[in-house]
Amino acid sequence: MLFPRVVPAFLLALPLLASAGDAGCTTGELNCCQQVESTASNPVQALSGLLGIALGALGLNVGLGCSPISVIGIGGNSCSAQTVCCEGNTFNGLIALGCMPINIGL
């Protein structure tokens, strides 16, 4: 029977999942981004112009080349770039708005 082994393992993992989910990302989504830039930076201005996104001088951090990170599968995910919490829209991973760098030890 696998059940007696799975339940203790799950109970031991609960604190890890709770702390990972509370890694400073309460209002957005965890992402792994290749770059994090200000909306005023040249690469972000050029990309937002191509996409038709009016960022102006919002003063936000923007993630470029992002992919979502699942909190449930946090042990199997790895981020070799910058782990961020993004509040805004992600345009198919190309650009994510309102990103704050966080450290969750992936």
VMD Tcl script that draws the C-alpha trace (Angstrom):
set ca {
  {0.00 0.00 0.00}
  {1.34 3.36 -1.01}
  {-1.06 5.43 1.09}
  {0.81 5.05 4.44}
  {3.99 6.35 2.77}
  {2.42 9.20 0.82}
  {0.56 10.84 3.71}
  {3.63 11.40 5.94}
  {5.64 12.68 2.97}
  {2.83 15.10 2.10}
  {2.56 16.31 5.69}
  {6.30 16.92 5.83}
  {6.15 18.89 2.57}
  {3.31 21.21 3.68}
  {5.55 23.74 5.49}
  {7.79 23.92 2.42}
  {4.84 24.60 0.14}
  {3.45 27.21 2.50}
  {6.75 29.06 2.75}
  {7.31 28.87 -1.01}
  {3.88 30.29 -1.70}
  {4.52 33.15 0.71}
  {7.82 34.13 -0.92}
  {6.74 37.72 -1.36}
  {4.39 37.02 -4.25}
  {0.93 37.52 -2.81}
  {-0.58 39.62 -5.58}
  {0.91 38.15 -8.72}
  {2.40 35.13 -10.40}
  {5.86 33.58 -10.00}
  {7.91 33.76 -13.18}
  {11.42 33.00 -14.32}
  {12.54 35.89 -16.55}
  {15.67 36.19 -18.65}
  {15.88 39.93 -17.95}
  {14.25 42.43 -15.61}
  {14.34 46.02 -16.86}
  {12.74 49.36 -16.06}
  {9.98 50.59 -18.35}
  {12.31 53.46 -19.25}
  {15.03 51.16 -20.64}
  {15.65 51.08 -24.39}
  {14.90 47.34 -24.88}
  {11.55 47.66 -23.08}
  {10.60 50.82 -24.97}
  {11.41 49.16 -28.30}
  {9.52 45.95 -27.47}
  {6.49 47.77 -26.07}
  {6.38 49.89 -29.22}
  {6.36 46.79 -31.41}
  {3.59 45.22 -29.30}
  {1.55 48.43 -29.16}
  {1.74 48.66 -25.36}
  {1.82 52.21 -23.97}
  {4.07 51.98 -20.92}
  {5.23 55.59 -20.81}
  {7.11 56.46 -17.64}
  {5.24 54.16 -15.28}
  {8.38 53.33 -13.32}
  {7.57 49.62 -13.26}
  {9.97 46.74 -13.60}
  {9.27 44.60 -16.63}
  {10.26 40.98 -17.10}
  {11.45 39.88 -20.54}
  {11.45 36.28 -21.76}
  {9.43 34.93 -18.84}
  {8.00 31.51 -18.07}
  {5.67 30.69 -15.15}
  {6.90 28.80 -12.10}
  {4.46 26.45 -10.37}
  {4.51 26.62 -6.56}
  {3.17 23.07 -6.34}
  {6.00 21.70 -8.44}
  {8.63 23.98 -6.93}
  {11.05 21.13 -6.28}
  {11.10 20.15 -9.94}
  {11.29 23.67 -11.36}
  {14.55 25.47 -11.80}
  {15.18 29.05 -12.75}
  {18.64 29.81 -14.05}
  {17.70 33.46 -14.61}
  {15.78 35.89 -12.36}
  {12.86 34.70 -10.21}
  {10.23 37.44 -10.11}
  {6.68 38.08 -8.99}
  {4.75 39.80 -11.78}
  {1.42 41.53 -11.24}
  {0.50 42.48 -14.78}
  {-0.25 40.84 -18.07}
  {2.16 38.45 -19.64}
  {2.19 38.58 -23.39}
  {2.90 34.87 -23.99}
  {6.07 35.12 -21.92}
  {7.52 37.87 -24.06}
  {6.92 40.66 -21.56}
  {5.47 40.68 -18.03}
  {4.49 43.90 -16.26}
  {5.02 44.94 -12.63}
  {7.76 42.43 -11.80}
  {9.55 42.38 -8.44}
  {12.66 40.21 -8.06}
  {12.34 37.66 -5.24}
  {14.54 34.94 -3.84}
  {12.82 31.62 -3.21}
  {15.81 29.32 -3.49}
  {14.83 27.32 -6.56}
}
mol new
graphics top color blue
foreach p $ca { graphics top sphere $p radius 0.5 }
foreach p [lrange $ca 0 end-1] q [lrange $ca 1 end] { graphics top cylinder $p $q radius 0.2 }
display resetview
